[in-house]
């Protein structure tokens, strides 16, 4: 799912990066806004599409 990274920080224990992410979970009839902390290794960038083409 596509989402928006709101904030980055390091985990205390192993110093790995985590991201505070917001996204819409639309797998259900009533979509929900989800905001949660996720490990950076579970994220990937959304492919960029040039809006001028």
N, C-alpha and C positions, 0 to 999 in steps of 0.2 A: 504494500500500500504506500502511496505517496504521503508524505507528511512534512512538517515544518520543524526544524531544529530551533528550539527556543533558547537553549543554554548548553554550554559544555562545562564539564568539571572532571577532576580526577577522582577515582575511587581511592579511599584511604588505604586499603590493604595492599593492593598490588600496583597502584598508581596508573592503572589502565583508564582510558578516557570513557566517560559515559555522557549521554546526551539526553536532555529533557526535550521530549518530542510530542507534538500534537498531530493527530491524524483523525480522519473520519473512518469509522468501521461501518462499511455499508453492506456487510454480508447478511444483514437481517432486514426485515421489512421496515423497522424504525431505526435509521442510522444513528450512531452515537459518536460524540466527540470523545476521543481517548487522549489523555495527557499522562505520560509516564516516562520514567527514566529507563533508557535502553543502553546496553553496551555498544560502544562504537563499532566493534567488530561485526555486529548484526545489521549495520546500516550500510547503504550504498547510495551513491548519488543518482538522482533522476536524470535520464538523458536530456540534454539541452536541445531544444528545437528553436531555430531562428524564426522569430515572429515576422520577419520581413520577407520571408520566402513563401 
